Amino acid sequence: MNLTDYIARIRTHLLQTHADVIAWFAEGEHLRAYRPKDQGWAINEILEHIALTSHFFGLHAERHIRQMEENKREFLELSTP
C-alpha cells in the first residue's frame, strides 16, 4: 500500500469513527448511565474516556499541524520566483 492509499484509509476511518461516537450522544441518559453486570464501564464513562484521549491527541496533532503549515510556507517561499 502506498502512502496516498494509507492516508485515504486513515481519513475514512477517522471520519467513520467520529460519526459512530457522536451517534452515542443521541442515546437516552438512562442507557448511557447503565452499569453492566460485570461492573465494566458505563457508556458515559467510555464517552468521557474518548473525549479525554481525543483532547490530548488533538493537542499533539495541533503541534504537528503547525509544523506542516510552517513547512508549506517555507516550500511556497522557495517555490516562488
Secondary structure as GFF3:
##gff-version 3
##sequence-region A 1 81
A	DSSP	alpha_helix	3	24	.	.	.	ID=ss1
A	DSSP	alpha_helix	29	33	.	.	.	ID=ss2
A	DSSP	alpha_helix	43	79	.	.	.	ID=ss3
###
